[in-house]
Amino acid sequence: RLIKFAPDVAFPVTFVTGALRRHRGLETVVLGKQATTEIAGALPALPTVVTLVLRGAALLGNKALGQILVKCPALKALDVQDCPRLTSAGLANMPRGLSRLFCGSTHPRGKGKMCDKLNTYLNRLDDLQQLGVRSCPGFEKIALKAAPFALDLTGSPVTEASGLVGVRHLSVAETCVDVTTVISGSLQSLNLSGIRLDSKVLTLVVTTCALLSRLQAARCRGADDTVVSQALSTLARLRLLDVSSNPVTERAVLVKVAAEAVGMGVVNTP
């Protein structure tokens, strides 16, 4: 039910399409770098495929992606990360039943071309549960009609966010977002790493997000010993607290407060 093509081999078009025709009932197809304009044009219908991975397809453009998506009417999960030629327009015709989407770049200084227009296409989806828009320099605003279960905006310069109440797993690491606009009582994991925060904002996170089991604030100026102590004493479900590489929070402080938390994984590395 799964077919995966080796990422370091350029297979002939006839080999790829032939393999897809022979394996009926496929549910997961990992094309990766094989996803080219030629492949897209010759791709057979894939009516049973629910997961499609095109990550790393450097030659994949908007038109080719559209040709591929038409062949996958039952698609539920799509990974188009590290596809530098794709823009938001390439995702205009995603299947309405798509519930998981990953786009942008997996590299910290990626050159993803998604922009704010992506919001229009995301809001056409009936049941978006998991969304990743990483390292896209042009993606500055996220505005969703319904909050997904998990949202990863790491590395994108997001400054405005709306429609996120209800998100359970959220990463706004290395963004410019106003944290006060994205926190809610539904959060179970939160990644704020690399964001400039003050202790008042972090205190608001600790007092609002009672369900948090994971809180990451690495390289985050403002995570002082008072906030760390408060997190450990207030968040009963907390199992991971990462305040590594923070100039104010010292290892000795964490050793002291960690003794108060049974089963807690406390991270503090230089």
C-alpha positions in Angstrom: 0.0 0.0 0.0 3.1 2.2 0.0 5.5 3.0 -2.7 8.6 5.1 -2.2 11.1 6.1 -4.9 14.8 6.5 -3.9 15.5 10.3 -3.6 19.0 10.0 -5.1 18.1 8.3 -8.3 16.5 9.9 -11.4 14.2 7.2 -12.7 12.9 7.3 -16.3 9.3 8.6 -16.6 8.1 5.2 -17.9 9.6 3.4 -14.9 7.8 5.6 -12.4 4.4 5.6 -14.1 4.7 1.9 -14.8 5.4 1.1 -11.2 2.4 3.2 -10.1 0.1 1.4 -12.5 1.2 -2.1 -11.4 0.7 -1.4 -7.7 -3.1 -1.1 -7.3 -4.7 0.1 -4.1 -1.8 2.3 -3.1 -2.5 4.6 -0.1 0.9 6.3 0.3 3.1 7.5 -2.6 6.5 9.1 -1.9 7.6 10.7 -5.2 10.0 13.2 -3.8 12.5 14.5 -6.4 10.8 12.3 -9.1 7.9 14.8 -9.2 8.8 16.7 -12.4 6.7 18.3 -15.1 7.2 15.1 -17.3 6.0 12.8 -14.5 3.0 15.0 -13.7 1.8 14.9 -17.3 2.1 11.1 -17.5 0.9 10.2 -14.1 -1.9 7.6 -14.0 -5.0 8.1 -11.9 -4.4 7.3 -8.2 -7.9 7.1 -6.8 -6.9 5.3 -3.6 -3.9 7.5 -2.6 -4.5 9.4 0.7 -0.9 10.5 1.4 1.3 12.1 -1.2 4.9 13.2 -0.4 6.6 15.5 -3.0 9.1 17.0 -0.6 12.3 18.1 -2.3 10.9 18.2 -5.8 13.0 21.2 -6.9 11.6 21.2 -10.5 7.9 21.0 -9.5 5.9 24.0 -10.5 2.4 25.2 -9.9 1.0 23.7 -13.1 2.6 20.3 -12.6 1.3 20.1 -9.0 -2.2 20.9 -10.3 -1.9 18.0 -12.7 -0.9 15.6 -9.9 -3.6 16.7 -7.5 -6.3 16.0 -10.1 -5.1 12.4 -10.2 -5.5 12.1 -6.4 -9.2 12.8 -5.5 -9.1 11.0 -2.2 -6.0 12.8 -0.9 -5.9 13.5 2.8 -2.2 14.5 3.4 0.1 16.5 1.2 3.8 17.3 1.7 5.3 19.9 -0.7 8.1 21.2 1.5 11.3 22.2 -0.1 9.7 22.7 -3.5 11.2 26.2 -4.3 9.2 26.7 -7.5 5.8 26.4 -5.8 3.8 29.5 -4.9 0.5 29.8 -3.0 -1.3 29.7 -6.4 -0.2 26.1 -6.8 -2.3 25.1 -3.9 -5.5 26.7 -5.1 -7.1 23.4 -6.2 -6.3 21.2 -3.2 -8.9 18.5 -2.6 -11.5 19.8 -0.2 -11.0 16.7 2.0 -7.3 17.4 2.6 -6.7 17.3 6.4 -2.9 17.6 6.5 -0.7 20.0 4.6 3.0 20.7 4.9 4.6 23.5 2.7 7.4 25.9 2.8 11.0 24.8 3.7 12.5 22.5 6.3 15.7 24.6 6.2 15.9 27.6 8.7 16.8 30.0 5.9 14.5 28.5 3.3 13.1 30.3 0.4 9.5 29.1 0.5 7.3 31.2 -1.8 4.0 30.9 0.1 2.4 34.3 0.8 -0.7 35.5 2.7 -3.0 34.4 -0.3 -2.5 30.9 1.0 -5.1 31.7 3.7 -7.8 31.8 1.0 -7.1 28.3 -0.2 -6.7 26.9 3.4 -10.2 28.2 4.3 -11.7 26.2 1.4 -10.7 22.9 3.1 -13.4 21.2 5.0 -11.4 19.6 7.8 -7.9 20.9 8.1 -6.3 19.2 11.1 -2.5 19.6 10.7 -0.8 22.5 9.0 2.9 23.4 8.5 4.0 26.6 6.8 7.7 26.8 7.7 10.3 29.3 6.6 8.3 31.2 4.1 9.6 34.9 3.9 6.3 36.1 2.4 3.9 34.5 4.8 3.2 37.3 7.4 -0.4 36.7 8.3 -2.4 33.6 9.1 -6.2 34.0 9.3 -8.2 30.7 9.6 -11.9 30.1 9.8 -11.4 27.0 11.9 -8.4 26.1 14.0 -6.4 23.0 13.1 -5.4 20.4 15.7 -1.7 21.2 15.1 0.0 24.3 13.5 3.7 24.8 12.7 4.8 28.3 11.6 8.4 27.9 12.5 10.7 30.4 10.7 7.9 32.3 8.8 7.8 36.0 9.6 4.2 35.9 10.9 3.2 39.1 12.7 -0.6 38.6 12.7 -2.6 35.6 13.7 -6.4 34.9 14.0 -8.6 31.9 14.2 -6.2 29.9 16.3 -8.3 29.3 19.3 -8.6 25.6 19.6 -5.2 24.7 18.3 -3.6 22.1 20.6 -0.1 21.9 19.3 1.5 25.2 18.2 4.9 26.3 17.1 5.6 30.0 16.5 9.4 29.5 16.9 11.5 32.1 15.1 8.5 34.2 14.2 7.5 37.8 15.0 4.0 37.0 16.2 2.5 38.7 19.3 2.2 35.7 21.6 -0.8 37.2 23.4 -2.9 36.7 20.3 -2.1 33.0 19.9 -2.2 31.5 23.3 -5.4 29.8 24.6 -6.5 27.2 27.2 -6.6 24.5 24.6 -2.8 24.3 24.0 -1.1 21.1 25.0 2.3 21.9 23.4 3.8 25.3 22.6 7.1 26.2 21.0 8.2 29.8 21.5 11.9 29.3 20.8 13.9 32.2 19.4 11.2 34.8 20.1 11.9 37.9 22.1 9.6 37.8 25.2 9.4 39.4 28.6 8.6 37.6 31.8 5.1 39.1 31.8 4.2 37.4 28.6 5.7 34.0 29.6 3.8 34.3 32.9 0.6 34.8 30.9 1.4 31.6 29.0 1.9 29.7 32.2 -1.3 30.9 33.8 -3.5 30.5 30.7 -2.4 27.2 29.3 -3.2 24.7 32.1 -3.2 21.7 29.7 0.4 22.3 28.5 2.6 19.2 28.6 5.4 20.6 26.5 6.7 24.2 26.7 9.8 25.2 24.6 11.4 28.6 25.0 14.9 28.0 23.9 17.0 31.0 22.9 14.2 33.1 24.3 15.3 36.1 26.3 12.9 36.6 29.2 12.7 33.1 30.6 14.0 34.0 34.1 14.1 31.8 37.1 10.8 33.1 38.5 8.9 32.1 35.3 10.6 28.6 35.3 9.7 28.1 39.0 6.1 29.2 38.3 5.8 26.9 35.3 6.9 23.9 37.3 4.6 24.6 40.2 1.6 25.7 38.2 1.4 23.4 35.2 0.5 20.1 36.6 0.7 18.3 33.2 4.0 19.7 32.1 6.5 17.0 31.1 9.0 19.0 29.1 10.3 22.4 29.7 13.0 23.7 27.4 14.6 27.0 28.4 18.0 26.2 26.9 20.4 28.9 25.7 18.7 31.6 27.7 21.2 34.1 29.3 19.2 34.6 32.4 18.2 31.1 33.3 21.2 29.3 34.9 21.7 25.5 35.2 21.8 25.8 39.0 18.3 27.3 39.0 16.9 24.5 37.0 18.5 21.9 39.1 16.9 23.4 42.1 13.4 23.7 40.7 13.5 20.4 38.9 13.7 18.7 42.2 10.1 19.8 42.8 8.8 18.1 39.6 8.4 14.3 39.5 8.6 12.9 36.0 9.5 16.2 34.5 12.0 16.4 31.6 13.8 19.7 32.2 16.2 20.8 29.4 18.9 23.5 29.9 21.9 23.1 27.7 24.3 25.9 26.6 
